[in-house]
Amino acid sequence: MTAKPDENVCIPEERGQLVLERLQSTLNRAYRNVAFHRQRLEADRIDPAEIQSLDDVARLPFLTRQHLSENYPYDLFAVPLRDIVRIHTAPGTSSNPTVSGYTRQDIDIWQGMVATALENAGVGPDDILQISLDPGLANWGRDYKSGAEAIGASVIPNTLLSIEKQLMVMRDYRPSVLVTTPSYARQVALKMQRDDQPHTDFRLKTLILVGEPADAALRGFLEQALNVKSWQHYGLSEIPGPALAYECENHSCLHVNDEHFLPEIIDPQSGVPLPAGEAGELVLTTLTTRAYPLIRFRTGDRARMVTEPCSCDCRLARIEWLTERIDQLVCIRGVKVHQQQVLAAIENALGFKPVDSCLFENRYDDRTYLEIWIAVGDAFFSDEIKMLELRMKSIRDQVQESTGVPVVVRLKERATIAAGHCNLSP
């Protein structure tokens, strides 16, 4: 039986008390069982018992992706390894990935949240779900499979296939729901147009967009080209997973599962909480996660809290997910790539630090790539063309392996990289 969000807590005061109790439980568990959290609270002279209201959350220190990498692999786990039933990895901020663990209770709660998000998109037992995500979001594929199966839907699991094979599956297996990123959905739509494949050849009716925000123009194009209704889901690999916020039938904002996550919007420079309605950085605190509690995790995503009630009568908190990022991460097909992670992979492949390097998102043949420019220096001039090609391939393979996204590597003059304003910081 899946664990669903608490539907009986509908009065704001009761919901606030529930959230506070769960917050206090999370803080106490993290303080007792995780040395990192205990040391930081003690350094700030904060006793968990002093957190007596939700306003007191602003006193707690922030958690960043850098902290997750520094505590690789298990130092942020709040339960013994014998209680961990699943371990996930996600791209980190260095050569170390982010490692998160789940207890059985964590998995049941997450399955319930994904199932609820799918049900709000109209997915049910009569649907067939096709999941198409890059390796960097492979864990999300498993979560969507589990959530869909919990509501009785049929699932075509996430499998790495060429776009031609994906379209063959869409045509022959007749899925009604496609779960993918906006970037890949766009690639599918353009491929169908280029090959003159009418959407009447397919049975799709629902498009679940994950990993990155899609603006109104892109969603309009996808809905027309694929003959579907689109739904946006929000999630984080570090938190850890998809659909912690989702759209209802009104498609206006995202409902946050605030029985399980406490959302805040802060000023990204000062860290001060912002009033409802103002745009800033989204910060999340886990409330029910047992294995991997995160306290005031800075997501780097730009959002704003929406105070107007939703006509769907759902009492969950609402956010508007904005397209710009607060941090320097590059989002490639839903996978967040950190500059330091890429730089570490480049140095590992070359055996030395390049003079200058740069990364950004680019498209070739409708497919989105992480493009890396590396400055030509003395270390390259002595190499033959064949050796240069081998070095470029080594960089591409190592970055693809560490990030789980497609990569293109090019040699450029230093002046070209400097003019691009996209240098990687050492």
C-alpha positions as CSV (number, residue, x, y, z in Angstrom):
1,M,0.0,0.0,0.0
2,T,1.4,3.4,-1.0
3,A,1.8,6.3,1.4
4,K,-0.1,9.3,0.0
5,P,0.1,12.9,1.2
6,D,-2.1,13.5,4.3
7,E,-5.5,14.4,3.0
8,N,-7.1,14.8,6.4
9,V,-5.0,17.9,7.3
10,C,-6.9,20.6,5.6
11,I,-7.1,23.5,8.1
12,P,-4.1,25.8,7.8
13,E,-3.5,25.8,11.6
14,E,-3.5,22.1,11.8
15,R,-1.2,21.8,8.7
16,G,1.2,24.3,10.3
17,Q,1.3,22.3,13.5
18,L,2.0,19.1,11.6
19,V,4.8,20.7,9.6
20,L,6.4,22.1,12.8
21,E,6.2,18.7,14.5
22,R,7.8,17.0,11.5
23,L,10.5,19.7,11.3
24,Q,11.4,19.3,14.9
25,S,11.6,15.5,14.5
26,T,13.9,15.9,11.4
27,L,16.2,18.4,13.3
28,N,16.4,16.1,16.3
29,R,17.2,13.0,14.2
30,A,19.8,14.9,12.1
31,Y,21.4,16.4,15.3
32,R,21.7,13.0,17.0
33,N,22.8,10.9,14.0
34,V,24.7,13.1,11.6
35,A,27.9,14.7,12.8
36,F,27.9,17.3,10.0
37,H,24.5,18.7,11.0
38,R,25.3,18.5,14.7
39,Q,28.7,20.4,14.3
40,R,27.1,23.1,12.2
41,L,24.3,23.7,14.7
42,E,26.7,23.7,17.6
43,A,28.9,26.2,15.8
44,D,26.0,28.5,15.4
45,R,24.9,27.8,19.0
46,I,21.6,26.5,18.0
47,D,19.8,23.8,20.1
48,P,17.1,22.0,18.0
49,A,14.8,22.4,21.0
50,E,14.9,26.2,20.4
51,I,13.1,25.8,17.0
52,Q,9.6,26.4,18.3
53,S,7.9,27.9,15.2
54,L,8.3,27.9,11.5
55,D,9.7,31.4,11.6
56,D,12.7,30.0,13.6
57,V,13.7,28.1,10.4
58,A,15.5,31.2,9.3
59,R,18.0,30.7,12.1
60,L,19.2,27.4,10.6
61,P,22.3,27.2,8.4
62,F,21.9,26.5,4.7
63,L,23.0,23.3,3.0
64,T,24.6,23.4,-0.5
65,R,25.6,20.9,-3.2
66,Q,29.2,21.5,-2.2
67,H,28.4,20.1,1.3
68,L,26.8,17.0,-0.3
69,S,30.0,16.3,-2.3
70,E,32.2,16.9,0.7
71,N,30.4,14.3,2.8
72,Y,30.6,11.6,0.1
73,P,29.5,8.8,0.3
74,Y,27.5,8.1,3.5
75,D,28.4,10.9,6.0
76,L,25.0,12.6,5.7
77,F,23.0,9.3,6.3
78,A,20.9,9.5,9.5
79,V,20.3,5.8,9.8
80,P,22.6,2.8,9.9
81,L,23.4,1.2,6.5
82,R,21.5,-1.9,7.5
83,D,18.3,0.2,7.4
84,I,19.1,1.5,3.8
85,V,17.2,-0.5,1.1
86,R,18.2,1.7,-1.9
87,I,21.2,3.9,-2.8
88,H,21.0,6.5,-5.5
89,T,23.8,8.6,-7.1
90,A,23.5,11.9,-8.9
91,P,26.1,14.2,-10.5
92,G,27.9,16.2,-7.8
93,T,30.0,19.4,-7.7
94,S,33.3,17.5,-8.1
95,S,34.6,14.1,-9.1
96,N,32.5,12.7,-6.3
97,P,28.8,12.1,-7.1
98,T,26.0,12.9,-4.7
99,V,24.9,9.7,-2.8
100,S,21.5,9.5,-1.3
101,G,19.9,6.6,0.6
102,Y,16.3,5.4,1.2
103,T,14.7,3.5,4.0
104,R,11.6,1.4,3.1
105,Q,9.5,4.2,4.6
106,D,11.2,6.8,2.4
107,I,10.5,4.7,-0.7
108,D,6.9,4.2,0.2
109,I,6.4,7.9,0.8
110,W,8.1,8.8,-2.5
111,Q,6.1,6.3,-4.4
112,G,2.9,7.8,-3.0
113,M,4.0,11.3,-4.0
114,V,4.8,10.3,-7.6
115,A,1.5,8.4,-7.8
116,T,-0.5,11.4,-6.6
117,A,1.3,13.7,-9.1
118,L,0.4,11.3,-11.9
119,E,-3.2,11.0,-10.8
120,N,-3.5,14.8,-10.8
121,A,-2.4,14.6,-14.5
122,G,-5.3,12.2,-15.2
123,V,-3.2,9.1,-15.3
124,G,-5.0,5.9,-14.3
125,P,-5.1,2.1,-14.7
126,D,-6.1,2.3,-18.3
127,D,-3.0,4.2,-19.3
128,I,0.4,3.0,-20.7
129,L,3.3,5.1,-19.5
130,Q,6.5,5.4,-21.7
131,I,9.5,6.8,-19.8
132,S,12.3,8.4,-21.8
133,L,15.1,10.1,-19.7
134,D,18.8,10.5,-20.0
135,P,21.2,8.4,-17.8
136,G,21.6,11.4,-15.5
137,L,17.9,11.0,-14.6
138,A,17.9,7.2,-14.5
139,N,16.8,7.2,-10.9
140,W,13.8,9.3,-11.8
141,G,12.8,6.7,-14.4
142,R,12.6,4.1,-11.6
143,D,10.6,6.4,-9.4
144,Y,8.0,7.1,-12.2
145,K,7.8,3.4,-12.9
146,S,7.1,2.7,-9.3
147,G,4.5,5.5,-8.9
148,A,2.7,4.5,-12.1
149,E,2.6,0.8,-11.1
150,A,1.1,1.8,-7.7
151,I,-2.0,3.3,-9.5
152,G,-2.3,0.3,-11.8
153,A,-1.0,1.9,-15.0
154,S,1.1,-0.2,-17.4
155,V,4.7,1.0,-17.8
156,I,7.3,0.9,-20.5
157,P,10.4,1.4,-18.4
158,N,13.1,3.9,-19.1
159,T,15.5,2.4,-21.7
160,L,18.3,4.0,-23.6
161,L,17.1,3.9,-27.3
162,S,17.8,6.0,-30.4
163,I,15.1,8.5,-31.2
164,E,14.0,6.3,-34.1
165,K,13.5,3.3,-31.7
166,Q,11.6,5.5,-29.2
167,L,9.2,6.6,-31.9
168,M,8.8,3.0,-33.0
169,V,7.8,2.2,-29.4
170,M,5.4,5.2,-29.3
171,R,3.8,4.0,-32.5
172,D,3.6,0.2,-32.0
173,Y,3.2,-0.1,-28.2
174,R,0.6,2.8,-28.2
175,P,1.5,4.5,-24.9
176,S,-0.9,7.2,-23.8
177,V,1.5,9.0,-21.5
178,L,5.1,10.1,-22.2
179,V,7.3,11.1,-19.2
180,T,10.4,13.0,-20.5
181,T,12.2,16.4,-20.4
182,P,11.1,19.4,-22.4
183,S,14.3,19.2,-24.4
184,Y,13.7,15.6,-25.5
185,A,10.0,16.2,-26.1
186,R,11.0,18.9,-28.5
187,Q,13.5,16.6,-30.2
188,V,10.7,14.0,-30.6
189,A,8.3,16.6,-32.0
190,L,10.8,17.9,-34.5
191,K,11.7,14.4,-35.6
192,M,8.1,13.6,-36.3
193,Q,7.7,16.7,-38.3
194,R,10.8,16.1,-40.3
195,D,9.8,12.5,-41.1
196,D,6.3,13.6,-41.9
197,Q,4.8,11.3,-39.2
198,P,1.3,12.6,-38.3
199,H,0.4,12.5,-34.6
200,T,-2.6,10.4,-35.5
201,D,-0.2,7.5,-35.8
202,F,0.3,7.7,-32.1
203,R,-2.1,7.3,-29.1
204,L,-0.4,9.9,-26.8
205,K,-2.7,12.1,-24.8
206,T,-0.6,13.2,-21.8
207,L,2.9,14.6,-21.7
208,I,4.6,14.8,-18.3
209,L,7.5,17.3,-18.4
210,V,10.3,16.9,-15.9
211,G,13.8,18.0,-15.1
212,E,13.6,21.6,-16.4
213,P,11.0,24.3,-16.7
214,A,9.2,24.8,-20.0
215,D,7.9,28.2,-21.0
216,A,4.4,28.8,-22.5
217,A,5.7,28.9,-26.0
218,L,7.5,25.6,-25.8
219,R,4.5,23.9,-24.1
220,G,2.2,25.3,-26.8
221,F,4.4,23.9,-29.6
222,L,4.7,20.5,-27.9
223,E,1.0,20.2,-27.2
224,Q,0.1,21.0,-30.8
225,A,2.8,18.9,-32.4
226,L,2.2,15.8,-30.3
227,N,-1.6,16.4,-29.8
228,V,-1.3,16.1,-26.0
229,K,-2.0,18.0,-22.8
230,S,1.2,18.8,-20.9
231,W,1.9,18.7,-17.2
232,Q,4.9,20.1,-15.4
233,H,6.5,18.2,-12.5
234,Y,9.3,19.6,-10.3
235,G,12.0,17.5,-8.5
236,L,15.6,17.3,-7.4
237,S,18.0,14.4,-7.6
238,E,19.5,15.4,-4.3
239,I,16.3,15.7,-2.3
240,P,16.0,12.9,-3.7
241,G,13.7,12.5,-6.7
242,P,10.9,13.8,-9.0
243,A,7.4,15.1,-8.4
244,L,7.9,16.8,-5.1
245,A,5.8,19.5,-6.7
246,Y,3.2,19.1,-9.5
247,E,0.6,20.8,-11.6
248,C,-3.1,20.2,-11.0
249,E,-5.8,20.5,-13.8
250,N,-5.6,24.3,-13.7
251,H,-2.0,24.4,-14.9
252,S,-1.3,27.7,-13.2
253,C,1.4,26.8,-10.6
254,L,2.9,23.8,-8.9
255,H,1.6,22.3,-5.7
256,V,4.4,21.4,-3.3
257,N,4.0,18.3,-1.1
258,D,4.5,20.5,2.0
259,E,3.6,17.7,4.4
260,H,7.0,16.3,3.3
261,F,9.0,19.3,2.3
262,L,9.1,22.8,3.8
263,P,9.6,25.4,1.0
264,E,11.2,28.8,1.4
265,I,12.1,31.6,-1.0
266,I,15.2,33.6,-0.1
267,D,17.2,36.4,-1.5
268,P,20.1,34.6,-3.2
269,Q,22.6,37.2,-2.1
270,S,21.7,37.9,1.5
271,G,20.0,34.6,2.3
272,V,17.1,36.5,3.9
273,P,13.6,35.0,3.5
274,L,11.5,36.9,1.0
275,P,7.8,37.9,1.4
276,A,5.3,35.7,-0.5
277,G,5.0,36.7,-4.1
278,E,8.7,37.8,-4.6
279,A,11.0,35.8,-6.8
280,G,14.1,34.4,-5.3
281,E,15.9,31.1,-4.7
282,L,13.9,28.0,-3.7
283,V,15.1,26.4,-0.5
284,L,13.8,23.0,0.7
285,T,13.9,21.2,4.0
286,T,12.8,17.5,4.2
287,L,10.2,16.8,6.8
288,T,9.7,13.0,6.6
289,T,12.8,11.7,4.9
290,R,14.5,9.4,7.4
291,A,17.7,8.2,5.7
292,Y,18.9,11.5,4.1
293,P,17.5,14.6,5.9
294,L,18.4,17.9,4.2
295,I,18.1,21.1,6.2
296,R,17.5,24.3,4.2
297,F,18.9,22.9,1.0
298,R,19.7,25.7,-1.6
299,T,18.3,24.3,-4.9
300,G,19.6,27.1,-7.2
301,D,16.2,27.2,-8.8
302,R,14.4,30.5,-9.1
303,A,10.8,30.5,-8.0
304,R,8.2,32.5,-6.1
305,M,5.5,31.5,-3.6
306,V,1.9,31.9,-4.8
307,T,-0.5,33.0,-2.2
308,E,-3.8,33.0,-4.2
309,P,-5.8,29.8,-3.5
310,C,-6.2,27.3,-6.3
311,S,-9.7,26.5,-7.5
312,C,-8.9,22.8,-7.3
313,D,-9.3,23.2,-3.5
314,C,-5.9,21.6,-2.8
315,R,-4.4,23.1,0.4
316,L,-0.8,22.5,-0.5
317,A,1.6,25.4,-0.8
318,R,2.0,26.6,-4.4
319,I,5.1,27.9,-6.3
320,E,5.8,29.3,-9.7
321,W,8.9,27.7,-11.2
322,L,10.8,30.3,-13.1
323,T,13.2,29.5,-16.0
324,E,16.3,31.4,-14.8
325,R,18.7,29.8,-12.4
326,I,20.3,31.4,-9.4
327,D,23.5,29.4,-9.4
328,Q,26.1,28.6,-12.1
329,L,24.8,25.1,-12.9
330,V,24.1,24.3,-16.5
331,C,20.8,22.3,-17.0
332,I,21.2,19.8,-19.9
333,R,18.1,17.8,-20.7
334,G,17.0,18.0,-17.1
335,V,20.3,17.1,-15.6
336,K,22.1,19.8,-13.6
337,V,25.8,19.9,-14.4
338,H,28.3,21.6,-12.1
339,Q,31.3,23.4,-13.6
340,Q,33.7,22.0,-11.0
341,Q,32.5,18.5,-11.9
342,V,33.2,19.0,-15.6
343,L,36.6,20.6,-14.8
344,A,37.6,17.6,-12.7
345,A,36.7,15.2,-15.5
346,I,38.7,17.3,-18.0
347,E,41.8,17.3,-15.8
348,N,41.5,13.6,-15.2
349,A,41.3,12.9,-18.9
350,L,44.1,15.2,-19.9
351,G,46.4,14.7,-17.0
352,F,46.8,18.5,-16.6
353,K,44.7,21.6,-16.2
354,P,43.8,23.3,-19.4
355,V,44.7,27.0,-19.8
356,D,41.0,28.0,-20.3
357,S,37.8,26.0,-20.7
358,C,34.1,26.8,-21.1
359,L,30.8,25.0,-21.1
360,F,27.3,25.7,-22.2
361,E,24.1,24.2,-23.7
362,N,23.9,23.8,-27.4
363,R,21.8,22.0,-30.0
364,Y,22.8,19.9,-33.0
365,D,20.2,18.2,-35.2
366,D,17.5,19.1,-32.7
367,R,19.4,17.3,-29.9
368,T,20.6,19.2,-26.8
369,Y,24.2,18.7,-25.8
370,L,26.6,19.9,-23.1
371,E,29.3,21.7,-25.3
372,I,32.8,22.1,-23.9
373,W,35.4,24.4,-25.4
374,I,39.0,23.9,-24.4
375,A,41.7,26.5,-25.2
376,V,44.6,25.4,-27.5
377,G,47.8,25.6,-25.5
378,D,51.4,24.4,-25.7
379,A,50.4,21.0,-24.4
380,F,48.3,20.5,-27.5
381,F,50.6,21.8,-30.2
382,S,53.0,18.9,-29.9
383,D,50.3,16.4,-30.5
384,E,49.4,14.8,-33.8
385,I,45.9,15.1,-35.1
386,K,45.2,11.5,-34.2
387,M,46.4,12.1,-30.6
388,L,44.3,15.2,-30.3
389,E,41.2,13.3,-31.4
390,L,41.9,10.6,-28.8
391,R,42.2,13.3,-26.1
392,M,39.0,14.9,-27.1
393,K,37.2,11.5,-27.1
394,S,38.7,10.8,-23.6
395,I,37.3,14.1,-22.3
396,R,33.9,13.5,-23.9
397,D,33.6,9.9,-22.5
398,Q,34.7,10.9,-19.0
399,V,32.3,13.9,-18.8
400,Q,29.4,11.8,-20.2
401,E,30.1,9.1,-17.7
402,S,30.1,11.5,-14.8
403,T,27.1,13.6,-15.8
404,G,24.9,11.3,-17.8
405,V,24.3,13.8,-20.6
406,P,25.5,13.9,-24.2
407,V,28.7,15.9,-24.7
408,V,30.5,17.7,-27.5
409,V,34.2,18.8,-27.1
410,R,35.9,21.4,-29.3
411,L,39.3,23.1,-29.3
412,K,39.1,26.9,-29.5
413,E,41.5,29.9,-29.3
414,R,41.7,31.5,-25.9
415,A,40.3,34.7,-27.2
416,T,37.2,32.9,-28.4
417,I,36.6,31.4,-25.0
418,A,37.2,34.8,-23.2
419,A,34.7,36.5,-25.5
420,G,32.1,33.8,-24.7
421,H,32.1,34.8,-20.9
422,C,31.6,31.1,-20.0
423,N,35.0,30.2,-18.4
424,L,35.2,27.4,-16.0
425,S,36.5,28.6,-12.6
426,P,39.5,26.6,-11.4
